[in-house]
């Protein structure tokens, strides 16, 4: 067990970067896809009771927050914002528990929020702009 702990301690900065990358990818991809499918996304939002006029803010939150996570800039702020966004999205768009796919999407959003909250609690790690700029 001691050997495993030593290995994990040495690989910690790389694991922090990998965790941020994996979490960032879903937001960057989602934000980018909303640009390409702007009108249909707006229609979906409106059908779910959310004003379509909020779509630009959603895109900025997803792309901006995802990129901030990726490069590790204002990581805790971005992580907290995206965690709240993930929980709110789960409640608004995926709370149809009679549908098994929506149940999975709901739980996925909560799991993502959990990962983001770990980043909020522990910071972005050494391989981040935050570590370089805010020592």
Backbone bond lengths (Angstrom), bond angles and torsions (degrees), N, CA, C in turn:
res aa  C-N    CA-C-N  psi(-1)  N-CA   C-N-CA  omega(-1)  CA-C   N-CA-C  phi
1 X - - - 1.449 - - 1.527 110.79 -
2 X 1.324 115.69 -36.84 1.459 120.04 179.59 1.535 110.96 -62.12
3 X 1.338 116.40 -39.79 1.462 120.96 179.16 1.524 110.40 -63.75
4 X 1.314 117.18 -42.28 1.466 121.22 178.48 1.526 110.46 -63.10
5 X 1.319 117.17 -44.20 1.463 120.51 178.10 1.523 111.33 -61.30
6 X 1.325 117.62 -41.17 1.467 120.80 177.97 1.522 111.05 -63.45
7 X 1.326 116.74 -43.16 1.463 121.05 178.26 1.522 110.77 -61.66
8 X 1.327 117.13 -45.43 1.463 120.87 179.77 1.523 111.56 -66.28
9 X 1.316 118.04 -36.86 1.463 120.61 176.98 1.527 111.31 -61.80
10 X 1.328 116.34 -41.46 1.467 120.07 -179.78 1.529 112.22 -71.42
11 X 1.330 116.97 -30.91 1.462 119.95 -177.62 1.525 112.17 -93.56
12 X 1.309 117.25 2.05 1.468 122.22 -177.30 1.515 114.58 -50.58
13 X 1.346 119.75 -51.10 1.465 119.20 -179.33 1.532 112.98 -59.95
14 X 1.310 116.96 -37.61 1.460 120.18 177.57 1.512 111.85 -68.58
15 X 1.333 116.61 -37.78 1.463 120.41 177.92 1.530 111.02 -67.92
16 X 1.338 116.41 -37.43 1.467 119.51 176.42 1.529 110.18 -60.72
17 X 1.316 116.07 -45.86 1.466 120.74 179.38 1.527 110.80 -63.06
18 X 1.323 117.25 -43.82 1.460 121.07 179.17 1.530 111.25 -61.94
19 X 1.323 116.67 -42.58 1.469 120.71 178.79 1.528 110.29 -61.07
20 X 1.325 116.52 -45.33 1.472 119.57 179.16 1.518 110.78 -63.54
21 X 1.329 117.37 -41.32 1.462 121.52 179.39 1.526 110.59 -61.13
22 X 1.329 116.97 -48.13 1.462 120.63 -177.38 1.524 111.48 -64.35
23 X 1.321 117.43 -39.42 1.463 120.08 177.40 1.532 111.22 -70.37
24 X 1.319 116.72 -38.24 1.467 120.64 -177.96 1.522 112.13 -66.49
25 X 1.328 117.13 -35.99 1.463 120.64 -174.77 1.522 113.32 -56.89
26 X 1.321 117.51 -40.35 1.465 119.37 -177.42 1.528 110.91 -66.90
27 X 1.329 117.28 -36.59 1.460 120.23 -179.32 1.524 111.83 -75.93
28 X 1.319 117.00 -41.18 1.469 120.21 178.28 1.524 109.51 -63.28
29 X 1.323 116.58 -46.30 1.465 120.16 179.01 1.515 112.18 -62.76
30 X 1.325 117.43 -42.54 1.464 120.99 -179.10 1.526 111.15 -66.32
31 X 1.315 116.60 -43.33 1.467 119.78 178.70 1.512 111.79 -63.13
32 X 1.320 116.11 -43.60 1.458 121.37 179.69 1.535 111.10 -63.46
33 X 1.324 116.47 -41.87 1.473 119.46 -178.96 1.529 111.39 -67.67
34 X 1.320 117.37 -30.01 1.463 120.18 177.72 1.527 111.36 -68.23
35 X 1.313 117.45 -30.01 1.471 120.09 175.61 1.523 109.08 -66.03
36 X 1.321 116.81 -45.97 1.465 121.41 -178.92 1.522 113.25 -68.19
37 X 1.318 117.03 -30.92 1.458 120.78 179.96 1.512 111.19 -116.16
38 X 1.315 115.54 45.60 1.467 122.59 -171.46 1.529 112.27 -54.53
39 X 1.321 116.70 -54.72 1.471 119.89 -174.95 1.526 112.39 -65.12
40 X 1.321 116.87 -41.33 1.469 118.67 -179.80 1.533 110.73 -68.71
41 X 1.325 116.95 -35.57 1.465 120.10 177.90 1.526 109.79 -67.04
42 X 1.319 116.23 -41.86 1.464 120.07 177.28 1.530 110.76 -60.02
43 X 1.324 116.33 -43.78 1.464 121.08 178.35 1.518 111.91 -61.80
44 X 1.330 116.91 -42.20 1.464 121.13 178.64 1.529 110.51 -62.89
45 X 1.328 115.75 -44.61 1.467 119.74 178.99 1.524 110.53 -58.84
46 X 1.316 115.80 -46.40 1.464 120.15 -178.81 1.527 111.06 -64.12
47 X 1.322 117.27 -39.11 1.465 120.91 178.14 1.530 111.58 -63.15
48 X 1.327 116.47 -26.29 1.462 121.41 179.40 1.531 111.97 -93.33
49 X 1.342 116.69 5.84 1.456 120.94 176.93 1.512 115.26 88.10
50 X 1.319 117.11 12.88 1.468 121.64 179.26 1.522 107.88 -106.87
51 X 1.330 118.49 129.76 1.465 119.85 -179.86 1.530 111.86 -58.87
52 X 1.314 116.17 128.40 1.461 121.27 178.76 1.519 112.84 -61.96
53 X 1.333 117.05 -21.26 1.464 121.27 178.81 1.529 111.92 -65.48
54 X 1.337 117.32 -15.48 1.474 120.80 178.20 1.523 112.93 -80.62
55 X 1.329 117.33 -8.46 1.466 120.05 -175.81 1.529 113.43 -56.43
56 X 1.335 120.74 -43.04 1.474 118.00 177.58 1.529 112.81 -57.53
57 X 1.322 117.11 -37.81 1.473 119.90 177.75 1.527 111.69 -66.53
58 X 1.325 115.93 -37.62 1.467 120.55 177.62 1.522 109.76 -63.02
59 X 1.331 116.39 -45.04 1.469 120.74 -179.70 1.522 110.38 -62.56
60 X 1.326 117.00 -44.46 1.472 120.35 178.95 1.526 110.31 -63.06
61 X 1.333 116.48 -42.14 1.472 119.76 179.86 1.523 110.86 -62.49
62 X 1.344 116.02 -46.74 1.466 118.77 -177.35 1.524 111.77 -69.72
63 X 1.322 117.13 -50.46 1.477 119.13 -178.98 1.526 111.17 -68.20
64 X 1.330 116.40 -49.23 1.468 119.94 -178.24 1.518 112.01 -64.08
65 X 1.332 115.96 -46.97 1.464 119.22 179.06 1.515 112.37 -64.91
66 X 1.336 116.15 -40.42 1.465 119.78 178.35 1.520 112.36 -63.64
67 X 1.322 116.26 -43.51 1.472 119.76 178.56 1.525 111.13 -67.07
68 X 1.339 117.10 -38.14 1.466 120.12 177.14 1.526 110.76 -61.89
69 X 1.336 116.68 -42.25 1.467 120.07 176.02 1.524 110.79 -61.68
70 X 1.316 115.67 -46.29 1.455 120.91 -176.61 1.528 112.08 -57.19
71 X 1.321 116.95 -47.96 1.465 119.78 -176.87 1.526 112.66 -89.79
72 X 1.330 115.93 -9.26 1.459 119.04 178.20 1.511 112.89 75.03
73 X 1.314 117.50 42.97 1.461 122.29 178.96 1.525 108.85 -114.75
74 X 1.338 116.10 124.30 1.468 121.17 -174.40 1.531 109.63 50.76
75 X 1.296 114.29 43.55 1.459 122.50 -169.76 1.521 113.00 -61.77
76 X 1.307 116.87 -42.51 1.467 118.91 -178.41 1.524 111.15 -67.37
77 X 1.316 116.99 -38.98 1.466 121.02 177.83 1.529 109.85 -65.48
78 X 1.332 116.38 -47.24 1.468 120.86 178.92 1.529 110.43 -62.02
79 X 1.325 116.56 -42.75 1.460 120.52 -180.00 1.519 112.05 -62.32
80 X 1.324 116.49 -43.02 1.465 119.64 179.40 1.534 110.46 -66.23
81 X 1.327 116.59 -44.39 1.466 119.73 178.58 1.515 112.27 -60.65
82 X 1.328 116.67 -44.09 1.466 119.92 -179.67 1.529 111.96 -71.61
83 X 1.327 117.77 -29.98 1.469 120.10 175.68 1.527 110.30 -65.00
84 X 1.328 115.97 -46.15 1.468 120.14 177.51 1.526 109.69 -62.49
85 X 1.336 116.55 -45.04 1.469 121.79 178.40 1.536 110.33 -56.73
86 X 1.322 117.21 -43.69 1.471 121.58 -178.83 1.522 112.01 -64.26
87 X 1.318 116.47 -41.00 1.466 120.06 179.74 1.530 110.57 -68.96
88 X 1.319 116.75 -45.21 1.468 120.48 179.00 1.525 110.17 -62.32
89 X 1.341 117.12 -42.32 1.471 120.95 177.91 1.518 111.22 -61.56
90 X 1.311 116.67 -40.37 1.466 120.47 179.01 1.524 110.36 -60.34
91 X 1.317 116.03 -46.42 1.460 120.72 -177.25 1.530 111.16 -67.19
92 X 1.327 117.41 -43.04 1.463 120.46 -176.19 1.529 112.38 -75.17
93 X 1.322 116.98 -44.59 1.467 120.14 -168.87 1.530 114.80 -103.69
94 X 1.328 118.42 -17.06 1.467 119.02 -171.97 1.526 114.45 -130.20
95 X 1.330 118.18 21.95 1.462 120.49 -176.01 1.532 113.26 -91.73
96 X 1.331 116.59 20.82 1.467 120.68 175.86 1.528 107.74 -87.74
97 X 1.335 116.09 89.08 1.460 120.19 -173.29 1.523 113.28 -76.97
98 X 1.331 116.94 -3.85 1.464 118.98 173.82 1.528 111.16 -79.61
99 X 1.327 116.43 -12.85 1.463 122.93 -179.14 1.536 108.52 -106.24
100 X 1.327 118.34 115.13 1.474 120.45 -177.97 1.531 113.67 -59.28
101 X 1.318 117.69 -34.68 1.471 119.80 178.74 1.528 110.19 -66.07
102 X 1.322 116.80 -41.54 1.468 120.20 178.68 1.529 111.15 -67.36
103 X 1.328 116.98 -33.41 1.470 119.85 175.05 1.529 110.70 -60.75
104 X 1.331 115.79 -44.42 1.463 120.68 179.29 1.529 110.27 -64.78
105 X 1.319 117.06 -43.37 1.468 120.53 179.15 1.530 110.48 -62.61
106 X 1.327 116.45 -40.13 1.464 121.42 177.44 1.530 109.98 -59.76
107 X 1.325 116.63 -49.97 1.464 120.81 -179.17 1.528 111.80 -66.62
108 X 1.347 117.39 -34.80 1.465 120.92 176.50 1.524 110.11 -60.59
109 X 1.323 116.25 -44.99 1.461 119.35 179.16 1.527 111.46 -62.22
110 X 1.340 116.53 -40.60 1.463 119.03 178.02 1.526 111.34 -65.70
111 X 1.330 116.88 -38.68 1.470 120.22 178.42 1.531 110.81 -64.74
112 X 1.322 116.58 -41.50 1.464 120.34 177.05 1.523 109.66 -61.52
113 X 1.332 116.82 -43.65 1.466 120.37 178.17 1.528 110.14 -59.67
114 X 1.328 117.01 -40.09 1.463 120.23 177.70 1.519 112.55 -61.39
115 X 1.324 116.83 -44.31 1.466 120.33 176.93 1.519 111.86 -62.57
116 X 1.306 116.06 -40.56 1.471 120.06 178.45 1.525 111.35 -65.53
117 X 1.321 116.84 -38.50 1.461 119.39 179.14 1.529 111.90 -67.00
118 X 1.330 117.24 -30.02 1.473 119.20 172.82 1.524 110.66 -64.05
119 X 1.317 116.57 -39.33 1.469 119.39 176.92 1.522 110.26 -66.28
120 X 1.331 117.01 -40.03 1.465 120.32 176.74 1.533 109.82 -59.78
121 X 1.313 116.80 -44.09 1.463 121.13 -176.93 1.521 112.95 -70.28
122 X 1.334 117.41 -38.76 1.464 120.73 -171.16 1.527 114.47 -108.25
123 X 1.316 117.54 -8.56 1.461 120.87 179.30 1.516 112.32 85.75
124 X 1.333 115.62 176.20 1.462 121.05 -172.10 1.517 114.99 -82.75
125 X 1.304 117.75 -13.70 1.467 120.37 -176.02 1.520 111.42 93.13
126 X 1.342 114.22 175.00 1.474 120.50 -174.79 1.515 113.52 -70.80
127 X 1.340 118.19 -28.34 1.466 120.80 -177.91 1.525 109.14 -91.51
128 X 1.338 114.97 68.53 1.460 121.05 -178.24 1.523 109.13 -151.48
129 X 1.318 114.93 158.92 1.466 118.18 174.65 1.525 111.01 -67.67
130 X 1.316 117.12 -34.22 1.468 120.01 177.43 1.526 110.56 -56.12
131 X 1.329 117.49 -43.72 1.465 121.31 -179.29 1.525 111.36 -64.18
132 X 1.325 116.69 -32.69 1.467 120.79 -179.85 1.521 112.05 -80.51
133 X 1.324 116.66 -39.59 1.458 120.96 -172.97 1.521 113.55 -87.74
134 X 1.326 117.41 -32.36 1.461 121.16 -170.79 1.526 111.67 -120.11
135 X 1.302 117.16 47.91 1.478 120.83 -179.10 1.484 112.39 -65.30
